[in-house]
Amino acid sequence: MSPAPESKPDRRPPYQHAADELRRDILKGRIKPGAQMPSIRELQDRFGVANMTARSALNVLRDEGLIYTIHGRGSFVADHDTTGQFGIDYTAPAWYLANSLKEPEQSHEQLEAKPGEPEVAGATITEVLSVLRDEIRALSADNQEIRQEIAALKARVEAGEHRS
């Protein structure tokens, strides 16, 4: 009979392992608030995973409120205060807390939605606000790009008028 392994292997999917590493990078300040996350291709290379696995890792972090995504631009680390606390919608997953050396373990009940928290079409207010925040950030980025294009067009028009 062979001896039992000292610790059972971690059977979580690869995307959770990748999300763990990225989460540690964010929480330890290796990736700063507002900084762009590595591209899907970079994540594939770093973790040796498929495209969808890398996307799933980013989805986990987005669902936790650690990052936000702007369509066509990429994913960025969400802002947090000077104590390292993220927005009210950030709740560390139980399996992360169980494996973290710094954070105390929370029970499953503490990680669920609070009783009596209002819901909107099946989503809590914090989830709706999180989606709205991401949409506002995307619109703000689009607005900034449009302003830059307008400034460039004005500069061309003025340069063309001076030639006449």
Buried (B, 14 or more C-beta within 10 A) or exposed (E): EEEEEEEEEEEEEBBBBBBBEBBEBBBEEEBEBEEEBBEBEEBBEEBEBEEEBBBBBBBBBBBBBBBBBBEEEBBBBBEBEEEEEBBEBBBBBBEBBEEBEEEEEBEEEEEEEEEEEEEEEEEBEBBBBBEEBBEEBBEEBBEEEEEEEEEEEEEEEEEEEEEE
